[in-house]
Amino acid sequence: MTLVEARYRFTAPFQEEFTSAIQSAHSEYGVRSVKLDPKLEGLTVLYDASRLTPEDLDHTLRRLALPVERIKQ
């Protein structure tokens, strides 16, 4: 298992509907944890890089209807 942390920013203002999508992300294959930024501006996702590529993770979050953009590090 190779755990990697990825940061995302919201591309739309935070809405309460995002909360259920964030909770659903915890049960997605390869996702270990999802933390909401205290300022509600983005997410930090801990994922297993042996199971997901960064592009797979991007797709997973968008499929959950989260308007996010990965922050390149």
N, CA, C and O atoms as a MOPAC input file, in Angstrom:
PM7 MOZYME 1SCF
protein

 N      0.84200 1    -1.17300 1     0.00000 1
 C      0.00000 1     0.00000 1     0.00000 1
 C      0.88800 1     1.23800 1     0.00000 1
 O      1.81500 1     1.35800 1     0.80100 1
 N      0.58800 1     2.14400 1    -0.90600 1
 C      1.31800 1     3.40700 1    -1.00800 1
 C      0.32400 1     4.54400 1    -0.81300 1
 O     -0.44400 1     4.87000 1    -1.71800 1
 N      0.34300 1     5.14400 1     0.37300 1
 C     -0.60300 1     6.21700 1     0.66100 1
 C     -0.05800 1     7.55200 1     0.18100 1
 O      1.09200 1     7.90300 1     0.44100 1
 N     -0.90700 1     8.28400 1    -0.52200 1
 C     -0.54700 1     9.58100 1    -1.08800 1
 C     -1.64400 1    10.57500 1    -0.71100 1
 O     -2.82800 1    10.23800 1    -0.67400 1
 N     -1.22400 1    11.79700 1    -0.43600 1
 C     -2.17400 1    12.85600 1    -0.11400 1
 C     -2.31700 1    13.78100 1    -1.31700 1
 O     -1.32300 1    14.22200 1    -1.89400 1
 N     -3.54900 1    14.06700 1    -1.68400 1
 C     -3.83400 1    14.98000 1    -2.79700 1
 C     -4.72600 1    16.10400 1    -2.28700 1
 O     -5.64700 1    15.87800 1    -1.50100 1
 N     -4.43700 1    17.31300 1    -2.74500 1
 C     -5.23500 1    18.47100 1    -2.34500 1
 C     -6.04800 1    18.96200 1    -3.53500 1
 O     -5.57700 1    18.98700 1    -4.67200 1
 N     -7.28000 1    19.35100 1    -3.23800 1
 C     -8.20500 1    19.84300 1    -4.25600 1
 C     -8.81300 1    21.15400 1    -3.79500 1
 O     -9.00000 1    21.37300 1    -2.59900 1
 N     -9.12100 1    22.02900 1    -4.74900 1
 C     -9.86600 1    23.25200 1    -4.43400 1
 C    -11.22800 1    23.14200 1    -5.11900 1
 O    -11.35800 1    22.55500 1    -6.19400 1
 N    -12.22900 1    23.71500 1    -4.47500 1
 C    -13.55800 1    23.74700 1    -5.07600 1
 C    -13.56800 1    24.77600 1    -6.19900 1
 O    -12.98400 1    25.85200 1    -6.07200 1
 N    -14.23000 1    24.43900 1    -7.29200 1
 C    -14.35800 1    25.36300 1    -8.41500 1
 C    -15.69100 1    26.10100 1    -8.37300 1
 O    -16.00500 1    26.89300 1    -9.26200 1
 N    -16.46700 1    25.83100 1    -7.33400 1
 C    -17.74100 1    26.51500 1    -7.09100 1
 C    -17.83800 1    26.74700 1    -5.58800 1
 O    -17.19600 1    26.03500 1    -4.81500 1
 N    -18.61900 1    27.71800 1    -5.16500 1
 C    -18.77000 1    27.94900 1    -3.72400 1
 C    -19.31500 1    26.70200 1    -3.01700 1
 O    -20.14700 1    25.97700 1    -3.56400 1
 N    -18.83600 1    26.47100 1    -1.80700 1
 C    -19.26600 1    25.30300 1    -1.03700 1
 C    -20.77400 1    25.34300 1    -0.80800 1
 O    -21.35100 1    26.38300 1    -0.49200 1
 N    -21.39500 1    24.16600 1    -0.97800 1
 C    -22.82500 1    24.01100 1    -0.72200 1
 C    -23.01200 1    22.81900 1     0.20400 1
 O    -22.20300 1    21.89100 1     0.19300 1
 N    -24.05500 1    22.83500 1     0.99400 1
 C    -24.32100 1    21.74100 1     1.93400 1
 C    -24.42300 1    20.39000 1     1.22800 1
 O    -24.10200 1    19.36100 1     1.82200 1
 N    -24.86500 1    20.37900 1    -0.03000 1
 C    -25.00200 1    19.12400 1    -0.77400 1
 C    -23.65800 1    18.40800 1    -0.92900 1
 O    -23.62300 1    17.19100 1    -1.10900 1
 N    -22.56800 1    19.14500 1    -0.86100 1
 C    -21.24400 1    18.52800 1    -1.00400 1
 C    -20.95600 1    17.57900 1     0.15500 1
 O    -20.17600 1    16.63800 1     0.01000 1
 N    -21.58500 1    17.82600 1     1.30700 1
 C    -21.30400 1    17.03200 1     2.50100 1
 C    -21.59900 1    15.55400 1     2.27900 1
 O    -20.78900 1    14.70600 1     2.65100 1
 N    -22.73600 1    15.23100 1     1.68400 1
 C    -23.06600 1    13.82400 1     1.45300 1
 C    -22.12900 1    13.19900 1     0.42400 1
 O    -21.78800 1    12.02100 1     0.53600 1
 N    -21.71400 1    13.96600 1    -0.56900 1
 C    -20.76400 1    13.44900 1    -1.55800 1
 C    -19.41100 1    13.17100 1    -0.91100 1
 O    -18.75600 1    12.17900 1    -1.23300 1
 N    -18.99500 1    14.04500 1    -0.00100 1
 C    -17.72700 1    13.84000 1     0.70900 1
 C    -17.81400 1    12.58300 1     1.56300 1
 O    -16.86400 1    11.80100 1     1.61200 1
 N    -18.94100 1    12.38100 1     2.23600 1
 C    -19.12200 1    11.17500 1     3.03600 1
 C    -19.10000 1     9.92900 1     2.15500 1
 O    -18.54100 1     8.90500 1     2.54800 1
 N    -19.69600 1    10.00300 1     0.98000 1
 C    -19.70100 1     8.87000 1     0.04900 1
 C    -18.30400 1     8.54700 1    -0.45300 1
 O    -17.99400 1     7.38800 1    -0.72600 1
 N    -17.46800 1     9.55200 1    -0.57600 1
 C    -16.10800 1     9.33900 1    -1.08400 1
 C    -15.31400 1     8.40100 1    -0.18900 1
 O    -14.41900 1     7.70400 1    -0.66600 1
 N    -15.62900 1     8.37400 1     1.10300 1
 C    -14.91300 1     7.49400 1     2.02900 1
 C    -15.06600 1     6.01400 1     1.66500 1
 O    -14.19300 1     5.20500 1     1.97900 1
 N    -16.15800 1     5.66500 1     1.01400 1
 C    -16.39400 1     4.26300 1     0.67700 1
 C    -15.92200 1     3.89600 1    -0.73000 1
 O    -16.10900 1     2.75900 1    -1.16300 1
 N    -15.32400 1     4.82600 1    -1.43600 1
 C    -14.82900 1     4.55400 1    -2.78800 1
 C    -13.53400 1     3.74200 1    -2.73700 1
 O    -12.71100 1     3.91100 1    -1.83800 1
 N    -13.37900 1     2.86700 1    -3.71300 1
 C    -12.20600 1     2.00200 1    -3.81300 1
 C    -10.92000 1     2.82300 1    -3.80600 1
 O    -10.74700 1     3.72400 1    -4.62700 1
 N    -10.02300 1     2.50800 1    -2.87800 1
 C     -8.71800 1     3.15100 1    -2.81900 1
 C     -8.65900 1     4.43600 1    -2.02000 1
 O     -7.56700 1     4.92700 1    -1.73600 1
 N     -9.80700 1     5.00000 1    -1.64900 1
 C     -9.82600 1     6.24700 1    -0.87700 1
 C     -9.77500 1     5.89900 1     0.60700 1
 O    -10.60800 1     5.14000 1     1.10300 1
 N     -8.79800 1     6.45700 1     1.30900 1
 C     -8.63400 1     6.17800 1     2.74000 1
 C     -9.29700 1     7.23200 1     3.61500 1
 O     -9.92700 1     6.88800 1     4.61500 1
 N     -9.17300 1     8.49500 1     3.26500 1
 C     -9.83200 1     9.55100 1     4.03800 1
 C    -10.02200 1    10.79300 1     3.17800 1
 O     -9.29400 1    11.02800 1     2.21400 1
 N    -11.01900 1    11.57400 1     3.55600 1
 C    -11.31000 1    12.84000 1     2.88300 1
 C    -11.56100 1    13.86900 1     3.97800 1
 O    -12.42300 1    13.68300 1     4.83600 1
 N    -10.80200 1    14.95100 1     3.93700 1
 C    -10.95000 1    16.00600 1     4.94100 1
 C    -11.32600 1    17.30700 1     4.25100 1
 O    -10.71700 1    17.70700 1     3.25900 1
 N    -12.33100 1    17.94600 1     4.79500 1
 C    -12.78500 1    19.23500 1     4.29300 1
 C    -11.91000 1    20.33100 1     4.87500 1
 O    -11.63300 1    20.34700 1     6.07400 1
 N    -11.47900 1    21.24100 1     4.02400 1
 C    -10.68600 1    22.38700 1     4.45300 1
 C    -11.48700 1    23.20900 1     5.46500 1
 O    -12.68200 1    23.42600 1     5.26300 1
 N    -10.85200 1    23.67200 1     6.55100 1
 C    -11.57900 1    24.46700 1     7.55300 1
 C    -12.26200 1    25.71400 1     6.97900 1
 O    -13.28600 1    26.15300 1     7.50200 1
 N    -11.71000 1    26.27800 1     5.92500 1
 C    -12.30600 1    27.46500 1     5.29900 1
 C    -13.34000 1    27.10500 1     4.22800 1
 O    -13.88000 1    27.98200 1     3.55400 1
 N    -13.60800 1    25.79700 1     4.07900 1
 C    -14.56500 1    25.28800 1     3.08900 1
 C    -14.16500 1    25.63600 1     1.66200 1
 O    -15.02100 1    25.85300 1     0.80400 1
 N    -12.86500 1    25.68900 1     1.41400 1
 C    -12.36000 1    26.02900 1     0.07900 1
 C    -11.87700 1    24.81700 1    -0.70600 1
 O    -11.60700 1    24.92700 1    -1.90200 1
 N    -11.76300 1    23.66200 1    -0.05200 1
 C    -11.25900 1    22.49500 1    -0.75500 1
 C    -11.22600 1    21.25700 1     0.10700 1
 O    -11.79200 1    21.22000 1     1.20000 1
 N    -10.54500 1    20.22900 1    -0.41000 1
 C    -10.45600 1    18.92300 1     0.23500 1
 C     -9.01800 1    18.43700 1     0.24700 1
 O     -8.21100 1    18.81000 1    -0.60400 1
 N     -8.71400 1    17.60000 1     1.22500 1
 C     -7.47900 1    16.83300 1     1.22800 1
 C     -7.88700 1    15.36900 1     1.23400 1
 O     -8.64400 1    14.93000 1     2.09900 1
 N     -7.38300 1    14.61800 1     0.26700 1
 C     -7.76300 1    13.21500 1     0.11300 1
 C     -6.52400 1    12.34800 1     0.28400 1
 O     -5.50300 1    12.57100 1    -0.36700 1
 N     -6.62200 1    11.36000 1     1.16300 1
 C     -5.56800 1    10.36600 1     1.33400 1
 C     -6.03200 1     9.12300 1     0.58000 1
 O     -7.10600 1     8.58700 1     0.85200 1
 N     -5.21900 1     8.67200 1    -0.36600 1
 C     -5.62800 1     7.52600 1    -1.18000 1
 C     -4.46800 1     6.56200 1    -1.37700 1
 O     -3.30400 1     6.91100 1    -1.17800 1
 N     -4.81300 1     5.34200 1    -1.77300 1
 C     -3.83800 1     4.28900 1    -2.01700 1
 C     -3.41500 1     4.35700 1    -3.48800 1
 O     -4.18400 1     4.00100 1    -4.38100 1
 N     -2.19600 1     4.81300 1    -3.72700 1
 C     -1.70200 1     4.99000 1    -5.09800 1
 C     -1.44700 1     3.66200 1    -5.80200 1
 O     -1.25300 1     3.64000 1    -7.01700 1
 N     -1.44200 1     2.55800 1    -5.06400 1
 C     -1.30800 1     1.26100 1    -5.72500 1
 C     -2.65700 1     0.79800 1    -6.28700 1
 O     -2.71600 1    -0.18200 1    -7.02900 1
 N     -3.72600 1     1.49300 1    -5.93800 1
 C     -5.06500 1     1.15500 1    -6.42300 1
 C     -5.66500 1     2.22100 1    -7.34000 1
 O     -6.48400 1     1.90900 1    -8.20500 1
 N     -5.25500 1     3.47900 1    -7.15100 1
 C     -5.79600 1     4.59200 1    -7.93400 1
 C     -4.67200 1     5.46300 1    -8.46800 1
 O     -3.68000 1     5.69900 1    -7.77800 1
 N     -4.82600 1     5.93800 1    -9.69100 1
 C     -3.92200 1     6.96300 1   -10.20900 1
 C     -4.52000 1     8.31800 1    -9.82800 1
 O     -5.69200 1     8.38300 1    -9.45500 1
 N     -3.75000 1     9.38900 1    -9.91100 1
 C     -4.33100 1    10.71700 1    -9.64700 1
 C     -5.53100 1    11.01000 1   -10.55500 1
 O     -6.50500 1    11.62500 1   -10.12100 1
 N     -5.45700 1    10.57300 1   -11.80100 1
 C     -6.55900 1    10.79900 1   -12.73400 1
 C     -7.79700 1    10.00800 1   -12.32200 1
 O     -8.91900 1    10.49700 1   -12.45100 1
 N     -7.59400 1     8.77300 1   -11.81900 1
 C     -8.71900 1     7.97500 1   -11.32300 1
 C     -9.39600 1     8.67900 1   -10.15100 1
 O    -10.62300 1     8.71200 1   -10.05900 1
 N     -8.58800 1     9.23700 1    -9.26500 1
 C     -9.13400 1     9.94800 1    -8.11100 1
 C     -9.91300 1    11.18300 1    -8.56100 1
 O    -10.99700 1    11.45100 1    -8.04400 1
 N     -9.37200 1    11.93300 1    -9.51600 1
 C    -10.08000 1    13.09100 1   -10.07600 1
 C    -11.46000 1    12.66400 1   -10.58700 1
 O    -12.47400 1    13.29200 1   -10.28400 1
 N    -11.46800 1    11.59400 1   -11.36100 1
 C    -12.71400 1    11.09300 1   -11.94900 1
 C    -13.69900 1    10.66900 1   -10.85800 1
 O    -14.89100 1    10.96300 1   -10.94800 1
 N    -13.20800 1     9.98800 1    -9.84400 1
 C    -14.06100 1     9.53200 1    -8.74600 1
 C    -14.74300 1    10.70600 1    -8.05800 1
 O    -15.94600 1    10.66300 1    -7.80400 1
 N    -13.98700 1    11.74800 1    -7.75600 1
 C    -14.55900 1    12.90900 1    -7.07300 1
 C    -15.57200 1    13.63300 1    -7.95600 1
 O    -16.60200 1    14.09600 1    -7.46500 1
 N    -15.29600 1    13.73300 1    -9.22600 1
 C    -16.23800 1    14.39700 1   -10.14600 1
 C    -17.50900 1    13.56200 1   -10.33600 1
 O    -18.60700 1    14.10100 1   -10.46900 1
 N    -17.33600 1    12.24100 1   -10.34500 1
 C    -18.49700 1    11.34800 1   -10.46900 1
 C    -19.43500 1    11.50600 1    -9.27500 1
 O    -20.64500 1    11.30700 1    -9.39000 1
 N    -18.86300 1    11.86200 1    -8.13600 1
 C    -19.66300 1    12.11400 1    -6.93500 1
 C    -20.26300 1    13.52300 1    -6.93100 1
 O    -20.85700 1    13.94600 1    -5.94000 1
 N    -20.10500 1    14.24200 1    -8.03600 1
 C    -20.64500 1    15.60300 1    -8.21800 1
 C    -19.95400 1    16.63400 1    -7.33800 1
 O    -20.57600 1    17.60400 1    -6.90500 1
 N    -18.66400 1    16.42300 1    -7.07400 1
 C    -17.87700 1    17.41800 1    -6.35000 1
 C    -17.14200 1    18.28400 1    -7.37100 1
 O    -16.32400 1    17.76900 1    -8.13300 1
 N    -17.41400 1    19.57700 1    -7.39900 1
 C    -16.74200 1    20.46500 1    -8.35000 1
 C    -15.34700 1    20.82500 1    -7.83700 1
 O    -15.15800 1    21.84500 1    -7.17500 1
 N    -14.38300 1    19.97400 1    -8.15400 1
 C    -13.03100 1    20.16300 1    -7.62800 1
 C    -11.99400 1    20.15700 1    -8.73500 1
 O    -12.21300 1    19.64500 1    -9.83300 1
 N    -10.85800 1    20.74600 1    -8.40300 1
 C     -9.69900 1    20.78200 1    -9.29200 1
 C     -8.48600 1    20.44900 1    -8.42500 1
 O     -8.27600 1    21.04500 1    -7.36900 1
 N     -7.69200 1    19.48300 1    -8.89400 1
 C     -6.50800 1    19.08400 1    -8.13300 1
 C     -5.50100 1    20.22100 1    -8.11600 1
 O     -5.27400 1    20.88100 1    -9.13000 1
 N     -4.90400 1    20.44200 1    -6.96100 1
 C     -3.85500 1    21.45000 1    -6.81400 1
 C     -2.53400 1    20.76000 1    -7.11300 1
 O     -2.12600 1    19.85000 1    -6.39200 1
 N     -1.87400 1    21.18800 1    -8.16200 1
 C     -0.58600 1    20.59300 1    -8.54400 1
 C      0.45600 1    20.94200 1    -7.49400 1
 O      0.57900 1    22.09100 1    -7.07100 1
 N      1.19700 1    19.93200 1    -7.08600 1
 C      2.21400 1    20.15700 1    -6.04900 1
 C      3.59900 1    19.97800 1    -6.60200 1
 O      4.57900 1    20.12800 1    -5.87200 1

